[in-house]
Amino acid sequence: MPMEAQSASLSAALGGIGWAGAYALAGALAGAALMLLFSFILPRIVNRMTPNIDEEKEIARGNRAVAEYFGRVVSAGIIGMSIIVAAAVLGGLLAALHG
């Protein structure tokens, strides 16, 4: 293989790796912002869905059933959102490395 072809191939590979890093960084920043936003919004949504129960007061009184329900619903939502963000970051990485 001629030297110019090797140089162009190496340059294209390094460019792909650079774009993959940029996609990963952008995805990580967007994912972190979404996680923070989602972790603040989801408890408010649960509070609106259960208007007759004040979750914070019940948890402070030691009601374990409310605490476990609230924790499971909020954690399931956060895990679901993190799976979506991970899939988006992986898609960006694959597009950068193979595109």
N, C-alpha and C positions, 0 to 999 in steps of 0.2 A: 504494500500500500504506500503510495507516495506520501511524503512528509506533509504536503498541503492538505491532503485528505484526512490524515490523522489529526492535524491541527484543527480542521473544521469540525471533525467528529468530537474531539475533546471540548471544543468551544460550545458546541450544541449541548453536550452532556452537562457541562458546568452551568450553562444557561438554564437547562431544565431543572437542575438541582437548586439553582437560585430562585427560580419561580416556585418550586415546591416549598422552599423555606418561606418565601413571601406569603404563599397561600396558607401555610401552617400558622404563621404568625398572625395573619389577618383573621383566620378562623378561630384561633385561640383568644384573641382580643374580643371578637364578636361573641364567642361562646361565653366568656367570662362576664361580659356585659349582660347577655341574655339570662345567665344564671342568677346574677344579682337582681335583675329586674323581676324575674320569675319568682325568686324566693321572697320578694317583698309583696308581690301581687297575689300569689296563690293563697296565703292565709286569709287575706281580705275576701277573696272569692268564697272560701269555705265559711267564713263568718256570715256572709250574705246569704248563703244557702241554708244556714241554720239560724234563723233570726231569733228563735226562742231560747237559744243556748248561748251563754257567754263563755266561750272556750277558755279564755284566759283566767276568768274567775273560777271556773270549775277545776282547772289544772292547779291553780293556787290553793284551792281547798283540798286537793289531794285525790280528785276523782280520776282514777287510773284509766277507766274506760274511755273517757273523753280524751285524755292525753294520748292514749295509744291510737285511737281513731284519727285524731288530728295529726299526729306524727306520721302515721302510715299514709294518709292521703297526701300530705305535703311532700313527704319523701318520694312517694311514687310519681308525683308530678315532676319533681326535680330530676329523678332518674330518667323519666321519659324524655324530658327536654335535653338532658345530656346525651342520650342516645341519638337524638336528631342532630345535635351539633356535631357529634363525632362522625356521623355519616356524611355530613356536609364537608367537614374538614378532609375526610378520607377521599371524597369525590374530587375535591380541589387538588389534593396531592396527586391522585392518579391522573387527572387531566394535565397537570403540569409535567409529570414525568413521562407520559406517553403521547403528549400532544405536540 
